[in-house]
Amino acid sequence: MPFSLLKLRSTYKNISRVRQIVNVFLKYEFGHIIDQLRLNRFVSLRKRLKTFGQWPEVRGHTVPERLRMAFAELGPSFIKLAQLLSSRPDLITAPFANEFKKLQDEVPPFPSEEAKRIIEEEKQLPIDKIFARFNDKPTAAASIAQVHHGTLLDGSDVIIKVQRPDIREQIETDINILTTIAQLMDKHIPESRFFNPIGIVEEFSRTVRKELDFSEEAKNCLRFRKNFENNPHIYIPKIYSEFSTEKVLTMERIEGVRIDDISGIEGMGLDRRELAKNGVDAYFKMVLEDGFFHADPHPGNIFAMPEGQIGFMDFGIVGRVTDEMKETMANTFLALITKDFDRLIDQYIELGLVPEEADLITFRKGFKSDLVYFLEPLYGLTLAEINFAEYMDIVTHLAMKHNMKIPSDLLLVNKAMLILENIGRELDPEFNFIAAAEPYASKLVREKLSPSRIYEKTKKSIEEIGDFVVVFPRQMKQIIRKVLKDDIHLKLTHIGLEKLIRDMDKSTNRISFSLIVSSILLSSAIMHATGVGPKIYGVSILGLSAFGVAFLLGIWLIISIIRSGRL
């Protein structure tokens, strides 16, 4: 048994969760994956025979649809993982990403008495010593938490976000299982390394653990509040830190309507064009000035307030943009406007999107040809006519085609911008999204050429050259010493050899298994012909028993071959 499976057995107190995951994937016809990962030992032969052909409702669905259905059945952790993957079409391809976008984490609420108990345990105070009023009926319920309305003793209207009971333990268990599965995929399914399953699980674990810690969300909210303290058009709610913990978040309640509630906005007499402009300006400020942005700007998290302000909610998912990335994004944007495709490719290389092993000459030629083909038609349009969502989709598909590796924060930026453009066009059909970005991009480029920025870059380059001058002789001395001692080692990697060995091993095992089944059948025939042992109706019981064993083993072998997908 592989070490990882031994670890799996010894780590989890509730092994039934592992079996549940395996059985759900078996149900949705991913048995060949279970076999490849060596997880079939968690499913008994009886279970395999029972589930074989048992689920006709999954027939006719595509692989992405079946995987989405499996994730939905497995609960919060897998739904959160699917939501993360839905923003990574560069890793899992567009069909899977589009299917995962359909997953929602809305779940039935848990009892309000349980929510009150958690609050009291966290604050070590009775509920009536914290709130003058606590609305028992939750206003929203998701996979990690649910939200209640309430009023503090000082009369402040608040929303109270309470974490689900035992959700941390469940998610930690699933993270450990997913980590082991990712390691098994990396070991036994080499072609999966293109998707970097270990990296995906690591990114997922970081993201979901931050979401589980409401004190992190409180810090994010406070940072946004500081960044927009002098902006009269944007409102960030107040956090009541004295009534907030890792499992409870108490936040000022915003009065208003969802940003996509057009009739509600018009009912308050607000200027839709002004709202669109202020909302998009706020995001360009977050991304291109602050380098810290709200990464989940769906309409349920953005409100139009009666005074004309835009209020933001839910700060659990945020993204960060480094100074270098901000500068490169601005250059990329201006290169697109001026149709400078060579400069655009330079910016993609600068961002580190191009694989190191790529031939840059071939890449430049192929990528530039695709850019010209796909983007030239857009230049016949005015800026207002360009569909930014369509443009982003084109760029993402080109990146996937050329095996470019897009940083997760950059994908979060793209996702946020696509949502914002849709909101902007809903509020104002003539809204010019690209034109709204131009002042921020131009400002960044001007700052790039400022004397202070040039000085900082020159200083950094000189420091790097100095480090190289100091370190290089020492490294060369070590290399020469190893050469003289004949201590230079070459590491050769046989690409695909592990898969060949594994397939040969599996084939040999099946041949051996088939020979055993044949031997039992032959023995059964001999015992029947010679009349060995007791008989029933003239048939040897030993021979009949041997035939029954051989029949079951043969059925098991046939099912295994069918589920492997290789007849």
C-alpha positions in Angstrom: 0.0 0.0 0.0 1.4 3.4 -0.9 2.7 5.6 1.9 0.1 8.3 1.1 -2.7 5.8 1.6 -1.2 4.7 4.9 -1.1 8.3 5.9 -4.7 8.7 4.8 -5.9 5.8 7.0 -4.0 7.0 10.0 -4.8 10.7 9.7 -8.6 10.7 9.5 -10.7 9.7 12.5 -13.8 9.5 10.3 -12.7 7.3 7.4 -16.3 7.3 6.2 -15.7 10.7 4.6 -13.0 9.3 2.4 -15.3 6.5 1.4 -18.1 9.0 0.7 -15.9 11.0 -1.6 -14.7 7.9 -3.5 -18.3 6.6 -3.7 -19.6 9.9 -5.1 -16.9 9.9 -7.8 -17.8 6.3 -8.5 -21.5 7.2 -8.8 -20.7 9.9 -11.4 -18.7 7.5 -13.5 -15.2 8.5 -12.5 -14.2 5.0 -11.5 -11.2 5.0 -13.8 -9.8 8.0 -11.9 -10.3 6.1 -8.6 -8.4 3.1 -10.1 -5.6 5.3 -11.3 -5.2 6.9 -7.9 -5.1 3.5 -6.2 -8.2 4.5 -4.1 -10.3 1.5 -5.2 -9.3 -0.3 -2.0 -11.7 2.1 -0.2 -14.6 0.5 -2.2 -15.6 -3.1 -1.6 -16.3 -5.4 -4.5 -19.9 -5.6 -3.3 -20.2 -1.8 -3.6 -18.7 -1.8 -7.1 -21.1 -4.5 -8.2 -24.0 -2.6 -6.6 -23.2 0.7 -8.2 -22.3 -0.7 -11.6 -25.0 0.7 -14.0 -27.1 1.9 -11.0 -27.3 5.6 -11.8 -29.0 6.1 -15.2 -29.7 9.7 -14.4 -26.0 10.6 -14.8 -25.9 9.1 -18.3 -25.8 11.6 -21.2 -24.1 14.3 -19.2 -20.8 15.7 -20.2 -17.7 15.2 -18.1 -17.7 18.8 -16.8 -21.4 18.4 -15.9 -20.8 15.2 -14.0 -17.9 16.7 -12.1 -20.0 19.7 -11.2 -22.8 17.4 -9.9 -20.2 15.4 -7.9 -18.8 18.6 -6.3 -22.3 19.8 -5.4 -23.1 16.5 -3.7 -19.9 16.6 -1.7 -20.7 19.8 0.1 -19.1 23.1 1.2 -15.4 22.4 0.7 -15.8 21.0 -2.8 -18.3 23.8 -3.8 -15.7 26.4 -2.6 -13.0 24.6 -4.6 -15.2 24.6 -7.7 -15.9 28.3 -7.3 -12.1 28.9 -7.1 -11.6 26.8 -10.2 -14.3 28.6 -12.1 -11.9 31.6 -12.2 -9.0 29.5 -13.6 -10.0 28.6 -17.2 -6.2 28.8 -17.9 -5.7 25.7 -15.8 -8.9 23.6 -16.1 -10.1 24.8 -19.6 -13.2 26.9 -20.3 -15.8 24.0 -20.4 -15.0 23.1 -16.8 -14.7 26.7 -15.6 -18.1 27.6 -17.2 -19.8 24.6 -15.6 -18.4 25.3 -12.2 -19.7 28.9 -12.4 -23.2 27.4 -12.0 -22.4 26.1 -8.5 -24.0 28.2 -5.7 -23.1 27.7 -2.1 -26.6 28.5 -0.8 -27.6 25.9 1.8 -30.4 25.6 4.4 -29.8 27.8 7.5 -28.9 26.3 10.8 -31.1 27.0 13.9 -30.9 30.5 15.3 -30.4 29.0 18.8 -27.2 27.5 17.6 -26.1 30.9 16.2 -26.8 32.6 19.6 -24.9 29.8 21.4 -21.8 30.4 19.2 -22.0 34.2 19.8 -22.3 33.7 23.5 -19.4 31.3 23.6 -17.2 33.6 21.5 -17.9 36.7 23.6 -18.5 35.1 26.9 -21.6 37.2 27.4 -25.4 36.5 27.3 -26.9 37.5 24.0 -29.1 40.2 25.6 -25.9 41.9 27.0 -24.7 42.4 23.4 -27.8 43.1 21.3 -31.0 45.0 22.1 -32.6 43.0 19.3 -31.5 39.9 17.5 -33.5 38.7 14.5 -33.9 35.0 14.7 -34.6 34.6 11.0 -31.4 34.7 9.0 -31.3 37.0 6.0 -28.8 34.8 4.1 -27.3 31.4 4.5 -24.2 30.1 2.7 -21.8 27.1 3.1 -19.5 28.8 5.7 -21.8 31.2 7.6 -25.2 32.8 7.8 -26.2 36.4 8.4 -28.7 37.8 10.9 -29.9 41.4 11.4 -29.7 42.9 14.9 -29.5 46.1 16.9 -26.7 46.9 19.4 -27.5 48.2 22.9 -26.5 51.7 21.7 -29.1 51.5 19.0 -26.8 50.8 16.0 -28.3 48.6 13.3 -25.9 45.8 12.4 -25.6 42.6 10.5 -24.1 39.6 12.4 -22.2 37.0 10.4 -22.0 33.7 12.3 -19.9 30.7 11.3 -21.5 27.4 10.9 -21.0 24.9 13.7 -18.1 22.4 13.1 -17.5 23.8 9.6 -13.8 24.3 10.4 -13.3 20.7 11.2 -15.1 19.5 8.1 -13.2 21.8 5.8 -9.8 20.9 7.4 -10.6 17.2 7.0 -11.5 17.8 3.3 -8.4 19.9 2.7 -6.2 17.0 4.0 -8.1 14.6 1.8 -7.7 16.9 -1.2 -4.0 17.3 -0.5 -3.5 13.5 -0.5 -5.6 13.1 -3.7 -3.5 15.9 -5.4 -0.3 14.1 -4.4 -1.6 10.9 -5.8 -2.7 12.6 -9.0 0.8 14.1 -9.4 2.4 10.6 -8.8 0.1 8.3 -10.7 -1.4 10.6 -13.5 1.6 12.6 -14.9 -0.7 14.3 -17.5 -2.5 16.1 -14.6 0.7 18.0 -13.7 -0.2 20.5 -16.4 -3.1 21.5 -14.2 -0.9 21.6 -11.1 -3.3 19.8 -8.7 -1.0 20.3 -5.7 -0.8 24.1 -6.4 -4.6 24.3 -6.8 -5.2 22.7 -3.5 -2.6 24.9 -1.8 -4.3 28.0 -3.2 -7.7 26.7 -2.2 -6.6 26.0 1.3 -5.1 29.5 1.7 -8.2 31.1 0.4 -10.8 29.1 2.4 -8.8 29.3 5.6 -8.8 33.1 5.3 -12.5 33.0 4.7 -12.9 30.9 7.9 -11.1 33.6 9.9 -13.5 36.5 10.2 -10.9 38.6 11.9 -9.1 38.7 8.5 -12.2 39.9 6.9 -12.5 42.6 9.6 -8.9 43.7 8.9 -9.7 43.9 5.1 -12.8 46.0 5.8 -10.8 48.4 8.0 -8.2 48.8 5.3 -10.8 49.5 2.6 -12.4 52.0 5.0 -9.1 53.8 5.4 -8.4 53.8 1.6 -11.8 55.4 0.9 -12.1 57.7 3.9 -11.8 60.8 1.7 -14.0 59.6 -1.1 -17.6 61.0 -0.8 -19.0 58.5 -3.4 -18.0 55.2 -1.7 -19.1 53.9 1.6 -17.4 51.1 3.5 -19.3 49.9 6.6 -18.0 50.2 10.1 -16.7 47.1 11.9 -17.6 46.6 15.6 -14.4 45.0 16.7 -15.5 44.6 20.3 -18.3 42.3 19.1 -16.3 40.4 16.4 -14.1 37.3 16.7 -12.8 34.6 14.4 -16.3 33.1 14.2 -18.5 36.1 14.6 -18.4 39.4 12.5 -20.5 42.3 13.6 -20.7 45.0 10.9 -22.7 48.2 10.3 -25.9 47.6 8.3 -26.0 49.4 5.0 -29.4 50.9 3.9 -30.0 50.7 0.2 -30.7 48.4 -2.8 -28.6 46.0 -4.8 -26.7 47.6 -7.5 -28.5 45.6 -10.2 -32.0 46.6 -8.8 -32.7 49.2 -11.5 -36.2 49.9 -10.5 -35.1 50.4 -6.8 -32.4 52.8 -7.9 -34.8 54.8 -10.1 -37.3 54.8 -7.2 -34.7 56.5 -5.0 -34.2 59.1 -7.8 -30.5 58.3 -8.3 -28.4 59.0 -11.4 -27.6 55.6 -12.9 -24.7 56.9 -15.0 -23.1 58.6 -12.0 -23.4 55.3 -10.1 -21.7 53.4 -12.9 -18.9 55.9 -13.1 -18.3 56.0 -9.4 -18.3 52.2 -9.0 -15.9 51.6 -11.8 -13.6 54.5 -10.6 -13.5 52.9 -7.2 -12.3 49.6 -8.6 -9.6 51.3 -10.8 -8.5 53.1 -7.7 -8.3 49.7 -5.8 -6.4 47.9 -8.5 -4.2 50.6 -10.1 -3.5 52.9 -7.1 -4.0 51.0 -3.8 -3.0 47.5 -5.1 -5.6 46.0 -2.8 -9.1 45.2 -4.2 -12.4 43.6 -3.4 -12.2 40.3 -5.4 -15.9 39.3 -5.2 -17.9 42.2 -6.5 -21.1 40.4 -7.5 -24.3 42.6 -7.3 -25.2 41.1 -3.9 -22.1 42.7 -2.4 -22.6 46.2 -3.8 -25.4 48.5 -2.8 -26.8 51.8 -4.1 -27.5 54.0 -1.0 -30.3 56.6 -0.7 -27.7 59.5 -0.6 -26.2 58.3 -3.9 -23.2 56.6 -2.4 -22.1 53.1 -3.3 -21.7 50.7 -0.4 -19.5 47.6 -0.4 -20.1 44.4 1.6 -18.4 41.0 2.2 -14.6 41.5 2.4 -13.6 37.8 2.8 -12.0 37.5 -0.7 -9.5 40.2 -1.6 -6.7 40.5 -4.2 -3.4 42.2 -4.2 -1.4 43.9 -7.0 2.3 44.6 -6.8 3.8 47.9 -8.0 5.5 46.0 -10.9 2.2 44.3 -11.9 0.3 47.6 -11.7 2.9 49.2 -14.0 2.8 46.3 -16.5 -1.0 46.2 -16.5 -1.1 49.9 -17.4 1.5 49.4 -20.2 -0.5 46.5 -21.5 -3.7 48.5 -21.6 -2.0 51.4 -23.5 -0.4 49.0 -25.9 -3.8 47.6 -26.7 -5.3 51.0 -27.4 -2.3 52.0 -29.6 -2.2 48.6 -31.4 1.4 48.1 -30.4 1.4 44.3 -30.5 5.2 44.0 -30.0 5.1 46.1 -26.9 2.0 44.1 -25.7 4.0 40.8 -26.0 6.9 42.4 -24.1 4.5 43.2 -21.3 3.2 39.6 -21.2 6.8 38.4 -20.9 7.5 41.0 -18.2 4.6 39.7 -16.2 6.1 36.2 -16.3 3.2 34.7 -18.2 5.3 33.0 -20.9 6.7 29.6 -19.8 10.5 29.6 -19.3 11.0 26.7 -21.7 9.2 28.5 -24.5 11.1 29.6 -27.7 10.6 33.3 -27.5 11.0 33.8 -31.3 8.4 31.2 -32.1 6.1 32.4 -29.3 6.3 36.0 -30.5 5.5 35.1 -34.1 2.6 32.8 -33.2 1.1 35.0 -30.5 1.4 38.2 -32.5 -0.4 36.5 -35.4 -3.3 35.4 -33.1 -3.5 38.9 -31.5 -3.7 40.6 -34.9 -6.4 38.1 -36.1 -8.6 38.3 -33.0 -8.1 41.9 -32.0 -7.9 43.8 -35.3 -11.8 43.7 -35.8 -12.2 45.5 -32.4 -10.2 48.5 -33.7 -12.9 49.3 -36.2 -15.1 50.1 -33.3 -15.3 53.1 -31.0 -14.2 52.6 -27.4 -17.8 52.6 -26.3 -18.7 49.9 -28.7 -16.0 47.5 -27.6 -17.4 44.7 -25.4 -14.8 44.4 -22.7 -16.0 41.0 -21.6 -15.6 39.7 -25.1 -12.1 41.2 -25.3 -11.1 39.5 -21.9 -12.5 36.2 -23.1 -10.3 36.4 -26.3 -7.2 37.2 -24.3 -7.8 34.4 -21.8 -8.3 31.9 -24.7 -5.1 33.1 -26.4 -3.3 32.6 -23.1 -4.6 29.1 -22.8 -3.7 28.3 -26.4 -0.1 29.4 -25.9 0.3 27.7 -22.5 0.8 31.0 -20.7 0.7 30.8 -16.9 -1.5 33.6 -15.5 -1.0 34.6 -11.8 -4.1 34.0 -9.7 -4.3 37.7 -8.5 -4.3 38.8 -12.2 -7.2 36.4 -12.9 -9.1 37.9 -9.9 -8.6 41.3 -11.4 -10.0 40.0 -14.8 -12.9 38.4 -13.0 -13.7 41.6 -11.1 -13.5 43.7 -14.2 -15.8 41.5 -16.2 -18.5 41.6 -13.4 -18.0 45.4 -13.2 -18.5 45.9 -16.9 -21.7 43.9 -16.8 -23.0 46.0 -13.9 -21.8 49.3 -15.6 -23.7 48.4 -18.8 -26.8 47.5 -16.8 -26.8 50.9 -15.1 -25.8 52.8 -18.2 -26.0 51.0 -21.6 -23.7 53.6 -23.1 -21.1 53.3 -20.4 -17.5 53.4 -21.8 -15.5 51.0 -19.6 -12.2 51.2 -21.4 -12.3 55.0 -21.5 -12.9 55.0 -17.8 -9.6 53.1 -17.3 -7.5 55.3 -19.5 -6.7 58.1 -17.0 -5.6 55.6 -14.3 -3.4 53.8 -16.8 -1.9 57.0 -18.2 -1.2 58.2 -14.7 0.7 55.0 -13.9 2.8 55.3 -17.0 3.7 59.0 -16.2 4.7 57.9 -12.7 6.9 55.2 -14.3 8.8 58.0 -16.1 9.1 60.3 -13.0 12.7 61.0 -11.8 12.0 59.4 -8.4 10.8 56.2 -10.0 13.8 56.0 -12.4 16.1 56.6 -9.4 14.5 53.8 -7.4 14.8 51.4 -10.4 18.4 52.4 -11.1 19.3 51.9 -7.4 17.7 48.5 -7.3 19.5 47.4 -10.5 22.9 48.6 -9.1 22.2 46.6 -5.9 21.4 43.5 -7.9 24.6 43.9 -10.0 26.6 44.3 -6.8 25.1 41.1 -5.4 26.0 39.3 -8.6 29.6 40.5 -8.6 30.0 39.3 -5.0 28.3 35.9 -5.4 29.4 34.9 -8.9 33.1 34.2 -8.2 32.2 32.1 -5.2 29.7 30.0 -7.2 32.3 29.5 -10.0 34.8 28.4 -7.5 32.4 25.7 -6.2 31.6 24.5 -9.7 35.4 24.3 -10.6 36.1 22.4 -7.4 33.3 19.9 -8.2 34.7 19.4 -11.8 38.2 18.7 -10.5 36.8 16.2 -8.0 34.7 14.6 -10.7 31.7 15.3 -8.5 29.4 16.7 -11.2 26.1 14.8 -11.4 23.6 14.9 -14.3 19.9 14.2 -13.5 18.0 12.6 -16.5 14.3 12.5 -16.5 12.5 9.9 -18.7 9.3 11.6 -19.8 6.4 9.2 -19.8 8.5 6.3 -18.5 6.6 6.1 -15.1 3.3 5.9 -17.0 4.6 3.1 -19.2 5.9 1.1 -16.2 2.6 1.6 -14.4 0.6 0.5 -17.5 2.8 -2.5 -17.9 2.5 -3.4 -14.2 -1.3 -3.1 -14.5 -1.4 -5.2 -17.7 0.8 -7.9 -16.1 -1.4 -8.0 -13.0 -4.5 -8.4 -15.2 -2.9 -11.2 -17.2 -1.9 -13.0 -14.0 -5.4 -12.5 -12.6 -6.9 -13.9 -15.8 -4.6 -16.9 -15.6 -5.8 -17.5 -12.0 -9.4 -17.3 -13.1 -8.7 -19.7 -16.0 -7.0 -22.1 -13.7 -10.0 -22.1 -11.3 -12.4 -22.7 -14.2 -10.2 -25.5 -15.5 -10.1 -27.1 -12.0 -13.8 -26.7 -11.7 -14.3 -28.6 -15.0 -11.9 -31.4 -13.9 -13.7 -31.8 -10.6 -17.0 -31.9 -12.3 -15.7 -34.5 -14.9 -14.1 -36.7 -12.3 -16.9 -36.4 -9.7 -14.6 -35.3 -6.9 -16.3 -34.7 -3.5 -20.0 -34.6 -2.6 -22.6 -34.0 -5.4 -25.9 -32.4 -5.7 -28.1 -33.4 -8.7 -25.1 -35.1 -10.1 -22.9 -32.0 -10.0 -19.8 -31.8 -7.9 -20.3 -29.2 -5.1 -16.5 -28.4 -5.1 -16.6 -27.9 -8.9 -19.7 -25.7 -8.7 -18.1 -23.6 -5.9 -14.9 -23.2 -7.9 -16.9 -22.1 -10.9 -18.9 -19.6 -8.8 -15.6 -18.1 -7.4 -14.1 -17.9 -11.0 -17.4 -16.3 -12.3 -17.3 -13.5 -9.6 -13.6 -12.8 -10.1 -14.2 -12.7 -13.9 -17.0 -10.2 -13.5 -14.8 -8.1 -11.2 -12.0 -8.1 -13.8 -14.4 -7.1 -16.6 -15.8 -4.2 -14.5 -12.3 -3.0 -13.7 -11.4 -3.0 -17.4 -14.6 -1.2 -18.4 -14.1 1.5 -15.6 -10.5 2.1 -16.7 -11.9 3.3 -20.1 -9.5 1.0 -22.0 -11.3 -2.0 -23.6 
